Amino acid sequence: MAIEVLGPVIGPLEQDRRAPAELISQCAQEETDPERQLTAWEMPETLGLPT
C-alpha cells in the first residue's frame, strides 16, 4: 500500500533512487514517536529502495 501512495513521488526520482531513502532516513532520525520512527526506518526496505 505504501508504494501505491508514494509511487507518484518516487517515480520521478527513479534515476536517483538513493535520494528518497536518504530523505526517509533523515525523517526517521527526527521522529520522536517510537512507532512512527520504526515505520520510517523500515520504509526504504519496504519500498525496495537502495540504502
N, C-alpha and C positions, 0 to 999 in steps of 0.2 A: 504494500500500500504506500509506503514512503516513496518508492520510486515513481509511483503514479503522481504523487503530489509534487515531487521535486524534479520530475523529468523535464518539464519545460525550462527549468532554471539550469539544470545540468547540461541539457542538450547543447546550448551554445558554447559550453566550456569543454566540449569533447577533446579539443586539441590540447588543453592543459588540464588533464583530469586530476592532477595533484592539488590544484588551487582550491576546489571545493572541499577536499578532505582537510586541507590546512585551515580553511576558514571554520569548518565544523569543529576541528580540534581546538582552535582558539576560543570558540564559543563555549566548548566543554570546560576549558580551564577557568573561564569566568563565571560559569554557572554555580550558584550557591545551593540550589535544591538538589540533594543527592540523587533522587530518582531521575530528574531531568538531565543531570550530569552524566549518569550512566547511559541513558539513552543517546545522548550526544556522542559519548566516547564510542559507542557501538555503531553509530550511524554510517561512517565511511565503509566499514566492512559489510554492513547490511546492504548498502547501495552498490557494492562492488567497486569502490574507488580505491586506487592505489594509495598507500600510506607511506 
